[in-house]
Amino acid sequence: MLKKLPIIPSAKANSMVEAPSGIVWREQHPVISGKCNQCLICTLYCPEGALVSEKGKVDVNQNICNGCGTCGVECPQKAIDMIPEFTGDRGIFPLKEAKS
């Protein structure tokens, strides 16, 4: 049985979305591929400071990343892919049912 789901406007890069719970969160997050050559340009452009170089590789602190996509645009190696946070129809968040 399908439930009615709240419709939420689709967001673009550099914007946040609001879930039915009222929590505001990013629409996408960065994932760094093996093409990264440690140039660290992404760390200079990240407005939140979410990208850091640790143990010979660039890591993303997903807790502070706002999903703006600036790092992926500025990466000269194109080693950063922006991955959608949510799957399914764009702009619709399925409600998770509570486990009893």
N, CA and C atoms as a LAMMPS dump frame, in Angstrom:
ITEM: TIMESTEP
0
ITEM: NUMBER OF ATOMS
300
ITEM: BOX BOUNDS ff ff ff
-5.0000000000000000e+02 5.0000000000000000e+02
-5.0000000000000000e+02 5.0000000000000000e+02
-5.0000000000000000e+02 5.0000000000000000e+02
ITEM: ATOMS id mol type element x y z
1 1 1 N 0.847 -1.182 0
2 1 2 C 0 0 0
3 1 3 C 0.886 1.237 0
4 2 1 N 0.596 2.158 -0.882
5 2 2 C 1.376 3.383 -0.956
6 2 3 C 0.835 4.42 0.012
7 3 1 N 1.762 5.126 0.645
8 3 2 C 1.371 6.213 1.53
9 3 3 C 1.595 7.523 0.798
10 4 1 N 0.848 8.521 1.181
11 4 2 C 1.094 9.836 0.618
12 4 3 C 2.39 10.359 1.22
13 5 1 N 3.276 10.803 0.364
14 5 2 C 4.547 11.345 0.817
15 5 3 C 4.562 12.846 0.575
16 6 1 N 5.162 13.592 1.489
17 6 2 C 5.228 15.04 1.273
18 6 3 C 6.128 15.355 0.082
19 7 1 N 5.724 16.311 -0.713
20 7 2 C 6.516 16.747 -1.857
21 7 3 C 7.435 17.868 -1.379
22 8 1 N 8.706 17.722 -1.689
23 8 2 C 9.692 18.71 -1.284
24 8 3 C 10.369 19.213 -2.543
25 9 1 N 10.464 20.523 -2.73
26 9 2 C 11.073 21.038 -3.957
27 9 3 C 12.478 20.485 -4.165
28 10 1 N 12.79 20.16 -5.401
29 10 2 C 14.124 19.662 -5.723
30 10 3 C 15.138 20.774 -5.492
31 11 1 N 16.31 20.386 -5.04
32 11 2 C 17.352 21.356 -4.753
33 11 3 C 18.453 21.261 -5.788
34 12 1 N 19.2 22.308 -5.914
35 12 2 C 20.371 22.336 -6.779
36 12 3 C 21.601 22.358 -5.89
37 13 1 N 22.77 22.162 -6.497
38 13 2 C 24.015 22.236 -5.74
39 13 3 C 24.071 23.568 -5.007
40 14 1 N 24.618 23.537 -3.822
41 14 2 C 24.758 24.693 -2.95
42 14 3 C 23.453 25.054 -2.264
43 15 1 N 22.556 24.095 -2.131
44 15 2 C 21.321 24.346 -1.399
45 15 3 C 21.034 23.169 -0.478
46 16 1 N 20.232 23.439 0.485
47 16 2 C 19.877 22.423 1.456
48 16 3 C 18.408 22.056 1.25
49 17 1 N 18.016 20.894 1.734
50 17 2 C 16.633 20.458 1.637
51 17 3 C 16.118 20.143 3.035
52 18 1 N 14.804 20.224 3.189
53 18 2 C 14.198 19.926 4.482
54 18 3 C 13.411 18.632 4.389
55 19 1 N 13.719 17.72 5.291
56 19 2 C 13.014 16.442 5.351
57 19 3 C 11.691 16.641 6.095
58 20 1 N 10.764 15.702 5.96
59 20 2 C 9.492 15.825 6.67
60 20 3 C 9.655 15.983 8.179
61 21 1 N 10.763 15.487 8.706
62 21 2 C 10.999 15.605 10.147
63 21 3 C 11.394 17.014 10.547
64 22 1 N 11.653 17.872 9.558
65 22 2 C 12.081 19.234 9.849
66 22 3 C 13.589 19.396 9.843
67 23 1 N 14.306 18.299 9.685
68 23 2 C 15.761 18.358 9.66
69 23 3 C 16.21 18.875 8.304
70 24 1 N 17.073 19.886 8.316
71 24 2 C 17.601 20.434 7.073
72 24 3 C 18.945 19.78 6.81
73 25 1 N 19.115 19.273 5.601
74 25 2 C 20.339 18.548 5.296
75 25 3 C 20.679 18.716 3.829
76 26 1 N 21.872 18.303 3.477
77 26 2 C 22.323 18.453 2.091
78 26 3 C 21.629 17.458 1.165
79 27 1 N 21.661 17.777 -0.125
80 27 2 C 21.062 16.909 -1.128
81 27 3 C 22.076 15.911 -1.676
82 28 1 N 23.364 16.232 -1.602
83 28 2 C 24.409 15.382 -2.169
84 28 3 C 25.656 15.456 -1.3
85 29 1 N 26.559 14.5 -1.483
86 29 2 C 27.812 14.506 -0.736
87 29 3 C 28.966 14.083 -1.644
88 30 1 N 30.183 14.566 -1.348
89 30 2 C 31.327 14.228 -2.197
90 30 3 C 31.948 12.88 -1.84
91 31 1 N 32.423 12.196 -2.882
92 31 2 C 33.183 10.962 -2.723
93 31 3 C 34.437 11.133 -3.563
94 32 1 N 35.596 10.908 -2.944
95 32 2 C 36.872 11.109 -3.62
96 32 3 C 37.355 9.787 -4.207
97 33 1 N 37.688 9.815 -5.495
98 33 2 C 38.105 8.595 -6.198
99 33 3 C 39.624 8.438 -6.153
100 34 1 N 40.094 7.354 -6.743
101 34 2 C 41.522 7.069 -6.804
102 34 3 C 42.293 7.985 -7.738
103 35 1 N 41.585 8.84 -8.501
104 35 2 C 42.256 9.776 -9.398
105 35 3 C 42.889 10.947 -8.656
106 36 1 N 42.61 11.081 -7.364
107 36 2 C 43.123 12.203 -6.567
108 36 3 C 44.651 12.153 -6.51
109 37 1 N 45.288 13.289 -6.806
110 37 2 C 46.759 13.349 -6.773
111 37 3 C 47.28 14.216 -5.625
112 38 1 N 46.438 14.499 -4.656
113 38 2 C 46.834 15.256 -3.46
114 38 3 C 47.253 16.692 -3.764
115 39 1 N 46.656 17.323 -4.764
116 39 2 C 46.999 18.722 -5.051
117 39 3 C 46.419 19.656 -3.994
118 40 1 N 45.375 19.219 -3.299
119 40 2 C 44.715 19.913 -2.196
120 40 3 C 43.98 21.188 -2.603
121 41 1 N 43.747 21.364 -3.901
122 41 2 C 42.98 22.527 -4.343
123 41 3 C 41.567 22.484 -3.766
124 42 1 N 40.998 21.303 -3.669
125 42 2 C 39.645 21.168 -3.119
126 42 3 C 39.569 21.707 -1.69
127 43 1 N 40.63 21.501 -0.921
128 43 2 C 40.622 21.971 0.466
129 43 3 C 40.623 23.498 0.544
130 44 1 N 41.181 24.141 -0.467
131 44 2 C 41.198 25.606 -0.495
132 44 3 C 39.823 26.186 -0.809
133 45 1 N 39.051 25.49 -1.619
134 45 2 C 37.754 25.995 -2.061
135 45 3 C 36.583 25.579 -1.179
136 46 1 N 36.754 24.566 -0.35
137 46 2 C 35.645 24.096 0.487
138 46 3 C 35.231 25.185 1.479
139 47 1 N 33.984 25.691 1.377
140 47 2 C 33.551 26.763 2.265
141 47 3 C 33.382 26.336 3.722
142 48 1 N 33.231 25.044 3.948
143 48 2 C 33.012 24.549 5.306
144 48 3 C 34.275 23.971 5.938
145 49 1 N 35.337 23.816 5.155
146 49 2 C 36.549 23.192 5.689
147 49 3 C 36.357 21.702 5.937
148 50 1 N 35.485 21.076 5.147
149 50 2 C 35.162 19.664 5.353
150 50 3 C 36.19 18.72 4.742
151 51 1 N 37.054 19.234 3.866
152 51 2 C 38.066 18.398 3.22
153 51 3 C 39.402 18.596 3.909
154 52 1 N 40.015 17.488 4.314
155 52 2 C 41.321 17.556 4.985
156 52 3 C 42.229 16.465 4.432
157 53 1 N 43.526 16.736 4.469
158 53 2 C 44.499 15.743 4.036
159 53 3 C 44.995 14.992 5.258
160 54 1 N 44.751 13.699 5.28
161 54 2 C 45.167 12.849 6.395
162 54 3 C 45.761 11.55 5.863
163 55 1 N 46.875 11.167 6.394
164 55 2 C 47.508 9.884 6.059
165 55 3 C 47.678 9.695 4.556
166 56 1 N 48.113 10.751 3.88
167 56 2 C 48.4 10.654 2.461
168 56 3 C 47.204 10.641 1.531
169 57 1 N 46.019 10.994 2.029
170 57 2 C 44.852 11.088 1.163
171 57 3 C 43.9 12.154 1.686
172 58 1 N 43.072 12.638 0.794
173 58 2 C 42.081 13.648 1.161
174 58 3 C 40.841 12.939 1.675
175 59 1 N 40.376 13.36 2.83
176 59 2 C 39.155 12.8 3.419
177 59 3 C 38.104 13.891 3.552
178 60 1 N 36.853 13.479 3.541
179 60 2 C 35.733 14.395 3.703
180 60 3 C 35.104 14.159 5.061
181 61 1 N 34.964 15.222 5.846
182 61 2 C 34.219 15.128 7.097
183 61 3 C 32.753 15.334 6.734
184 62 1 N 32.019 14.233 6.598
185 62 2 C 30.629 14.292 6.158
186 62 3 C 29.726 14.999 7.167
187 63 1 N 30.19 15.121 8.404
188 63 2 C 29.369 15.789 9.417
189 63 3 C 29.291 17.294 9.216
190 64 1 N 30.279 17.871 8.536
191 64 2 C 30.229 19.329 8.33
192 64 3 C 30.087 19.722 6.857
193 65 1 N 30.166 18.767 5.951
194 65 2 C 30.006 19.047 4.517
195 65 3 C 28.569 19.509 4.253
196 66 1 N 28.417 20.611 3.487
197 66 2 C 27.068 21.079 3.178
198 66 3 C 26.582 20.615 1.81
199 67 1 N 27.41 19.857 1.089
200 67 2 C 26.999 19.293 -0.19
201 67 3 C 26.932 20.291 -1.325
202 68 1 N 27.657 21.39 -1.233
203 68 2 C 27.564 22.441 -2.252
204 68 3 C 28.148 22.023 -3.592
205 69 1 N 29.108 21.09 -3.618
206 69 2 C 29.691 20.621 -4.865
207 69 3 C 30.861 21.443 -5.37
208 70 1 N 31.255 22.466 -4.635
209 70 2 C 32.362 23.318 -5.06
210 70 3 C 33.641 22.514 -5.221
211 71 1 N 33.899 21.593 -4.33
212 71 2 C 35.119 20.782 -4.396
213 71 3 C 35.188 20.003 -5.699
214 72 1 N 34.074 19.416 -6.11
215 72 2 C 34.034 18.645 -7.343
216 72 3 C 34.234 19.499 -8.579
217 73 1 N 33.706 20.71 -8.551
218 73 2 C 33.862 21.62 -9.682
219 73 3 C 35.308 22.095 -9.801
220 74 1 N 35.936 22.388 -8.675
221 74 2 C 37.286 22.956 -8.677
222 74 3 C 38.401 21.924 -8.808
223 75 1 N 38.116 20.659 -8.586
224 75 2 C 39.144 19.624 -8.653
225 75 3 C 39.678 19.49 -10.084
226 76 1 N 40.975 19.783 -10.31
227 76 2 C 41.517 19.706 -11.664
228 76 3 C 41.604 18.266 -12.191
229 77 1 N 41.643 17.284 -11.303
230 77 2 C 41.711 15.878 -11.702
231 77 3 C 40.33 15.249 -11.894
232 78 1 N 39.28 16.011 -11.537
233 78 2 C 37.902 15.491 -11.563
234 78 3 C 37.819 14.202 -10.756
235 79 1 N 38.442 14.245 -9.582
236 79 2 C 38.504 13.075 -8.711
237 79 3 C 37.412 13.072 -7.649
238 80 1 N 36.526 14.07 -7.688
239 80 2 C 35.461 14.153 -6.682
240 80 3 C 34.118 14.052 -7.387
241 81 1 N 33.368 13.02 -7.016
242 81 2 C 32.019 12.833 -7.557
243 81 3 C 31.009 13.222 -6.493
244 82 1 N 29.954 13.901 -6.911
245 82 2 C 28.888 14.257 -5.989
246 82 3 C 27.798 13.194 -6.1
247 83 1 N 27.528 12.541 -4.989
248 83 2 C 26.59 11.422 -4.932
249 83 3 C 25.306 11.874 -4.224
250 84 1 N 24.134 11.587 -4.801
251 84 2 C 22.882 11.988 -4.148
252 84 3 C 22.732 11.336 -2.771
253 85 1 N 22.248 12.098 -1.823
254 85 2 C 21.979 11.58 -0.473
255 85 3 C 20.767 10.656 -0.478
256 86 1 N 19.8 10.969 -1.318
257 86 2 C 18.539 10.256 -1.3
258 86 3 C 18.32 9.588 -2.646
259 87 1 N 17.657 8.461 -2.629
260 87 2 C 17.339 7.763 -3.863
261 87 3 C 15.838 7.802 -4.084
262 88 1 N 15.42 7.419 -5.231
263 88 2 C 13.996 7.456 -5.533
264 88 3 C 13.676 8.691 -6.337
265 89 1 N 12.403 9.034 -6.372
266 89 2 C 11.975 10.196 -7.143
267 89 3 C 12.576 11.458 -6.559
268 90 1 N 13.101 12.305 -7.434
269 90 2 C 13.741 13.549 -7.015
270 90 3 C 12.734 14.448 -6.304
271 91 1 N 13.126 14.907 -5.131
272 91 2 C 12.287 15.832 -4.386
273 91 3 C 11.293 15.168 -3.454
274 92 1 N 11.298 13.84 -3.377
275 92 2 C 10.37 13.15 -2.476
276 92 3 C 11.171 12.284 -1.518
277 93 1 N 10.926 12.443 -0.243
278 93 2 C 11.617 11.647 0.767
279 93 3 C 10.653 10.599 1.304
280 94 1 N 11.021 9.335 1.218
281 94 2 C 10.159 8.305 1.83
282 94 3 C 10.278 8.376 3.357
283 95 1 N 9.161 8.238 4.011
284 95 2 C 9.154 8.237 5.471
285 95 3 C 9.558 6.862 5.962
286 96 1 N 10.48 6.821 6.908
287 96 2 C 10.887 5.536 7.479
288 96 3 C 9.918 5.173 8.586
289 97 1 N 9.47 3.944 8.537
290 97 2 C 8.538 3.499 9.561
291 97 3 C 9.311 3.068 10.795
292 98 1 N 8.771 3.391 11.958
293 98 2 C 9.408 3.035 13.22
294 98 3 C 9.296 1.53 13.443
295 99 1 N 10.383 0.949 13.938
296 99 2 C 10.358 -0.493 14.237
297 99 3 C 9.75 -0.695 15.616
298 100 1 N 8.903 -1.691 15.716
299 100 2 C 8.226 -1.965 17.003
300 100 3 C 9.064 -2.853 17.874
